[in-house]
Amino acid sequence: MSSVVSADLGEWFPDVAALSAALDKTDYLAGDQLSAALFLAVRMGQPILLEGEPGVGKTEAAKALATALDTVLVRLQCYEGIAAAEALYEWNYPKQLLAIRLAEATHEQLRETDLFREEFLLIDEVDRADDEFEAFLFEMLAESSVTIPELGTRRAVVPPVVILTSNRTRDLHDALKRRCLYHWIGYPDPVRVAQIIRRRVPATSSELAGEVAVAISRLRALGLTKPPGISEAITWAGALTVFGASALSPEAAGQTMSVVVKYPEDEQTVREAGLASVVGHD
């Protein structure tokens, strides 16, 4: 989950085209539907849930929006078993213990409020959470505030634009979804993937970018355990460029397959299908 903060967003982005153009300047090609969804989240001040397969650009959308707003991106990565304290803060226990020992040595009286100050506050990054953690998010999504038992409630002076991302490994609670706008990000077509590759790896020729984009689509059709996403397409194009390839041949694909396919069984599936068929030379 990521959040971005800004002041008068209406002046920044008067319409969808303005937001789309700003995202384009960050080299994020959002497309009309995603641009419209993000525009509503920005202008309405309502959280948005972005779902999609891994590697389709959900987190990159939040990064691009933060860049477009010229503001800080706060990223909270969730994991199974995470609690509110671990998500928002974790007290620096060694530093607290040192303060206690120092107070004892100098015979100073140490109050509880001296131990729970912001100098002891650590902010953690998160990405995946279980069912129980979602209830904690309700306060933040509904009121732009969080409650830390030792410090009280902290409320945002300027409510952030909040983006939640999910790979849909499980269904989220309806109560959480009701608080959010929603957009599903699918895999872009090869033409869009080729455009993204050219933006991220400028040294790649148009021909090579197009061939990599089509090959990535063919790899996903093989039913791999870990289908390659946009990030793999970009990395693959970069690796081919390092080798000086001007076109995607079966030989070049075999030489660089390790940057695209991440499981041995997937590599076996690809080789059984034939590298020539993957790169379109069959």
Order of alpha helices (4+ residues) and beta strands (2+ residues): beta-alpha-alpha-alpha-beta-alpha-beta-alpha-alpha-alpha-alpha-beta-beta-beta-alpha-beta-alpha-alpha-alpha-alpha-alpha-alpha
